[in-house]
């Protein structure tokens, strides 16, 4: 029987780095992606990587900013690891061929973003950081002899034996379902954006990892903490919504309401550079009252500083040097997820998680801008090193059991209207602001949609399952904190009653 290899599910920055780290430690790995290496939220990331490399900065200051943004719920040890190990991961990226923007002096350019007290955001290609890094790592992964890449292949289920995850059910596009034994399964499947009507996430962000983990009994935590990006472009019928990066506001863009008034200062003295949850609520209020616009016309050299955003806007008939840009909040990032320890282990033996799908503790109730790519790198490295130590010791080989009721690749073909209703419901009732009434309504409607979904439509059932878990978590947290805002528990009037 062939020796089982670790199977990594997902090819954003966390999945790619985990595969590379394992391979660099001499261990073969299988890397599975639902589409291609270019299809991930990481590849879409316009913002950069927050890392304490500049004069007057330190990992301790970066940690303090991260903890402050988390609204008291981040794990200090996880944050210490994130900020202290981050610089080494950047040096390794540079050694692998990654190129970052530099100033006239040849040093790494450092930008300021919301809720950071120092300029510490490094970029590649201005607003093309994610695409540049994924391109670099994809080339490394494709050429490495110890990494087997399976593209256009879904993981439809996890296989267990004696309480341990021992493999996966693979469903290639247009192919035949099969099972694959694994020495460990690492979920790096990204986020949940496609559960919402407006999101900055790619089409592949359908909450797969949360559903897979829940089905085998792994603990999920902090699902109510979802981050809505304040400045997604608001155009009819355009979804995923193009993102206008935080860095544009960092460069001087301001938010205006229908009367041309700069409204963000009404909500926070830091205005457009307040934490994202604050700015998102401000934009949502302005949008509901008649509209919100981002004014970037005063930014010098905008096309060269933000070439990707400028090109994207041009394709949609907008010129940021001339036009006000209509914006609204969009589901952007999940702070919670599959509970892990500091080396990526979940509560289910044999199962690991890393990246946005995981709840490492570094984000708490609200993610600090540009910490997501850093988290993917730092904790993927820890997962890879930890697994390498574990797997160097021979482990008993277990033949993965056959999956009962093999999934049908076309089973969800007739369920788009159900998923669309779910997305509209989640945006209205479990969105930027929630209440007991809205959450109860969402629970009832999600149950109705579940009952209306054919049993064989496994993808739709998984999405409805996770939507329900998010709703239950939001209803259970009777307070407003970070990305979770309850209108019936305003933070300035009622004592927190967190569960």
FENQUIZI-V538967 format. One record per residue. N is the residue number from 1. SS is DSSP state (alpha for helix, beta for strand, coil for the rest). PHI is phi in whole degrees, 0 to 359 (NA if undefined). PSI is psi in whole degrees, -180 to 180 (none if undefined). Layout:
BEGIN
N,SS,PHI,PSI
N,SS,PHI,PSI
END
This chain:
BEGIN
1,coil,NA,131
2,coil,300,146
3,coil,293,125
4,coil,297,146
5,beta,246,158
6,beta,294,141
7,beta,248,123
8,beta,254,126
9,beta,252,108
10,coil,118,142
11,coil,229,37
12,coil,284,-166
13,alpha,297,-34
14,alpha,291,-45
15,alpha,294,-44
16,alpha,296,-43
17,alpha,291,-37
18,alpha,299,-45
19,alpha,298,-44
20,alpha,294,-42
21,alpha,297,-45
22,alpha,300,-46
23,alpha,295,-38
24,alpha,292,-21
25,coil,270,5
26,coil,89,16
27,coil,248,130
28,coil,288,150
29,beta,213,156
30,beta,249,129
31,beta,244,120
32,beta,245,133
33,coil,224,141
34,coil,295,-33
35,coil,236,-105
36,coil,232,177
37,coil,292,-15
38,coil,272,-7
39,coil,257,87
40,coil,200,160
41,alpha,297,-33
42,alpha,302,-44
43,alpha,295,-24
44,alpha,271,-6
45,coil,295,117
46,coil,276,-36
47,coil,290,-180
48,coil,253,-150
49,beta,241,125
50,beta,279,125
51,coil,202,138
52,coil,276,91
53,coil,236,-10
54,coil,269,166
55,coil,297,137
56,coil,80,-1
57,coil,252,167
58,coil,200,157
59,alpha,304,-34
60,alpha,296,-40
61,alpha,291,-40
62,alpha,299,-41
63,alpha,296,-42
64,alpha,298,-41
65,alpha,294,-39
66,alpha,295,-45
67,alpha,294,-39
68,alpha,296,-43
69,alpha,294,-27
70,coil,286,-6
71,coil,58,40
72,coil,85,5
73,coil,247,-2
74,coil,287,153
75,coil,274,115
76,alpha,303,-35
77,alpha,289,-40
78,alpha,297,-40
79,alpha,293,-40
80,alpha,300,-44
81,alpha,298,-46
82,alpha,304,-50
83,alpha,281,-29
84,alpha,279,-35
85,alpha,270,-12
86,alpha,303,-49
87,alpha,304,-40
88,alpha,297,-36
89,alpha,292,-35
90,alpha,294,-42
91,alpha,298,-37
92,alpha,293,-40
93,alpha,300,-44
94,alpha,299,-40
95,alpha,294,-29
96,coil,279,-5
97,coil,110,3
98,coil,294,143
99,coil,243,125
100,coil,247,154
101,coil,294,143
102,beta,230,156
103,coil,277,-180
104,coil,302,-26
105,coil,276,1
106,coil,86,-6
107,coil,275,158
108,beta,304,133
109,coil,286,137
110,coil,237,122
111,beta,251,162
112,coil,256,138
113,coil,227,172
114,coil,304,135
115,coil,71,5
116,coil,269,139
117,coil,266,-3
118,coil,221,150
119,coil,292,114
120,coil,214,16
121,beta,263,120
122,beta,261,145
123,coil,233,164
124,coil,229,123
125,coil,65,34
126,coil,70,-94
127,coil,251,25
128,coil,243,28
129,alpha,302,-51
130,alpha,300,-48
131,alpha,299,-41
132,alpha,294,-43
133,alpha,291,-42
134,alpha,296,-39
135,alpha,299,-44
136,alpha,297,-50
137,alpha,289,-33
138,alpha,297,-40
139,alpha,296,-42
140,alpha,298,-45
141,alpha,293,-44
142,alpha,298,-31
143,alpha,269,-9
144,coil,278,126
145,coil,292,-17
146,coil,268,0
147,beta,245,121
148,beta,262,125
149,beta,254,127
150,beta,244,102
151,coil,268,164
152,coil,53,42
153,beta,224,124
154,beta,268,148
155,beta,261,109
156,beta,269,-11
157,beta,187,161
158,beta,254,140
159,beta,259,138
160,beta,234,155
161,beta,210,125
162,coil,51,42
163,coil,81,7
164,beta,237,143
165,beta,285,125
166,beta,233,5
167,beta,173,-174
168,beta,224,155
169,beta,263,122
170,beta,258,138
171,beta,229,90
172,beta,292,147
173,coil,297,121
174,coil,73,9
175,coil,247,-163
176,coil,254,135
177,coil,296,141
178,beta,214,170
179,beta,245,152
180,beta,225,121
181,beta,289,142
182,beta,225,142
183,beta,286,-22
184,beta,196,151
185,beta,244,127
186,beta,246,115
187,beta,273,122
188,coil,224,48
189,coil,272,-1
190,coil,83,-149
191,coil,255,-157
192,coil,232,19
193,alpha,303,-34
194,alpha,286,3
195,alpha,278,-6
196,coil,242,156
197,coil,289,-32
198,coil,232,121
199,beta,213,155
200,coil,269,-4
201,coil,280,152
202,coil,290,169
203,coil,299,-23
204,coil,281,-8
205,coil,276,75
206,coil,247,27
207,coil,67,24
208,alpha,302,-46
209,alpha,296,-42
210,alpha,298,-41
211,alpha,293,-45
212,alpha,302,-46
213,alpha,294,-42
214,alpha,298,-41
215,alpha,298,-28
216,coil,259,7
217,coil,90,12
218,coil,287,146
219,coil,283,135
220,beta,250,148
221,beta,213,146
222,coil,61,35
223,coil,292,-20
224,coil,288,-17
225,coil,271,92
226,beta,245,137
227,beta,261,127
228,beta,258,122
229,beta,288,133
230,beta,290,-29
231,beta,236,66
232,beta,271,143
233,beta,293,129
234,coil,257,101
235,coil,227,139
236,coil,302,129
237,coil,77,5
238,coil,259,105
239,coil,203,127
240,coil,301,146
241,coil,280,127
242,coil,301,139
243,beta,267,137
244,coil,253,107
245,coil,306,150
246,alpha,309,-34
247,alpha,296,-25
248,alpha,294,-42
249,alpha,292,-35
250,alpha,298,-28
251,coil,275,-5
252,coil,126,-1
253,coil,292,147
254,beta,235,159
255,beta,261,133
256,beta,235,147
257,beta,266,-172
258,coil,297,-22
259,coil,268,4
260,coil,79,17
261,coil,264,139
262,beta,282,101
263,coil,269,-19
264,alpha,298,-29
265,alpha,292,-18
266,alpha,292,-23
267,coil,259,-26
268,coil,198,140
269,coil,297,-21
270,coil,278,-4
271,alpha,58,-127
272,alpha,293,-15
273,alpha,255,19
274,coil,289,166
275,coil,306,152
276,alpha,301,-37
277,alpha,295,-36
278,alpha,293,-48
279,alpha,295,-38
280,alpha,298,-42
281,alpha,292,-36
282,alpha,296,-44
283,alpha,293,-40
284,alpha,299,-42
285,alpha,295,-43
286,alpha,293,-40
287,alpha,298,-43
288,alpha,294,-28
289,coil,271,0
290,coil,142,-6
291,coil,128,155
292,beta,225,142
293,beta,225,146
294,beta,259,127
295,beta,253,106
296,coil,250,15
297,coil,292,-21
298,coil,271,-5
299,coil,285,125
300,coil,283,145
301,coil,54,37
302,alpha,302,-43
303,alpha,299,-37
304,alpha,281,-29
305,alpha,281,-33
306,coil,228,68
307,alpha,294,-38
308,alpha,293,-44
309,alpha,295,-43
310,alpha,299,-44
311,alpha,294,-42
312,alpha,299,-46
313,alpha,296,-38
314,alpha,299,-39
315,alpha,295,-24
316,coil,261,9
317,coil,82,22
318,coil,241,142
319,coil,239,109
320,coil,294,-16
321,coil,280,-13
322,coil,237,-36
323,coil,256,146
324,coil,285,142
325,beta,254,118
326,beta,291,130
327,beta,227,159
328,beta,203,158
329,beta,293,147
330,beta,220,145
331,beta,302,126
332,beta,237,-44
333,beta,204,143
334,beta,257,118
335,coil,282,-33
336,coil,270,-166
337,beta,152,-146
338,beta,284,122
339,beta,297,128
340,coil,230,163
341,coil,272,-170
342,coil,282,0
343,coil,241,15
344,coil,89,2
345,beta,288,136
346,coil,271,-177
347,coil,279,-1
348,coil,253,118
349,coil,306,139
350,coil,87,-7
351,beta,243,132
352,beta,235,161
353,beta,213,147
354,coil,204,150
355,alpha,87,-157
356,alpha,298,-29
357,alpha,294,-21
358,beta,264,153
359,beta,251,92
360,coil,275,-23
361,coil,104,-3
362,coil,281,-21
363,coil,259,-26
364,coil,60,-130
365,coil,272,-9
366,coil,199,127
367,coil,278,133
368,coil,289,137
369,coil,309,136
370,coil,68,17
371,coil,271,-9
372,alpha,286,-46
373,alpha,297,-37
374,alpha,297,-44
375,alpha,300,-44
376,alpha,303,-44
377,alpha,293,-52
378,alpha,296,-48
379,alpha,279,-26
380,alpha,296,-39
381,alpha,296,-41
382,alpha,292,-39
383,alpha,299,-48
384,alpha,298,-46
385,alpha,294,-42
386,alpha,295,-45
387,alpha,295,-38
388,alpha,299,-42
389,alpha,297,-42
390,alpha,292,-43
391,alpha,277,-10
392,coil,291,-24
393,coil,271,122
394,coil,305,135
395,coil,246,152
396,coil,302,135
397,coil,273,132
398,coil,238,128
399,coil,286,124
400,coil,298,131
401,coil,293,154
402,coil,295,140
403,coil,282,129
404,coil,285,137
405,coil,60,64
406,coil,308,133
407,coil,290,152
408,coil,260,128
409,coil,295,-25
410,coil,257,13
411,coil,293,-22
412,coil,260,9
413,coil,303,-34
414,coil,263,15
415,coil,251,13
416,alpha,298,-37
417,alpha,295,-35
418,alpha,293,-44
419,alpha,294,-37
420,alpha,295,-40
421,alpha,296,-39
422,alpha,299,-45
423,alpha,296,-43
424,alpha,297,-42
425,alpha,298,-47
426,alpha,296,-39
427,alpha,295,-42
428,alpha,285,-41
429,alpha,253,-22
430,coil,231,41
431,coil,258,-138
432,coil,301,-37
433,coil,229,141
434,beta,231,167
435,coil,210,169
436,alpha,302,-41
437,alpha,294,-44
438,alpha,292,-37
439,alpha,288,-39
440,alpha,298,-41
441,alpha,298,-43
442,alpha,298,-43
443,alpha,300,-45
444,alpha,295,-44
445,alpha,290,-37
446,alpha,295,-37
447,alpha,295,-41
448,alpha,298,-44
449,alpha,295,-37
450,alpha,297,-44
451,alpha,295,-29
452,alpha,276,-7
453,coil,270,129
454,coil,303,144
455,coil,302,-34
456,coil,281,-9
457,coil,278,75
458,alpha,292,-35
459,alpha,294,-46
460,alpha,296,-41
461,alpha,298,-40
462,alpha,297,-42
463,alpha,293,-41
464,alpha,294,-37
465,alpha,301,-50
466,alpha,292,-38
467,alpha,302,-40
468,alpha,294,-40
469,alpha,295,-41
470,alpha,298,-45
471,alpha,297,-44
472,alpha,298,-42
473,alpha,295,-40
474,alpha,293,-36
475,alpha,290,-34
476,alpha,287,-26
477,coil,269,100
478,beta,270,66
479,coil,195,171
480,coil,247,125
481,beta,204,130
482,coil,55,-128
483,coil,284,-1
484,beta,251,110
485,coil,239,118
486,beta,257,122
487,coil,292,-23
488,coil,271,-1
489,coil,225,65
490,coil,295,138
491,coil,293,-24
492,coil,268,-1
493,coil,238,-29
494,coil,238,145
495,coil,293,142
496,coil,292,141
497,beta,233,48
498,coil,298,143
499,coil,277,none
END
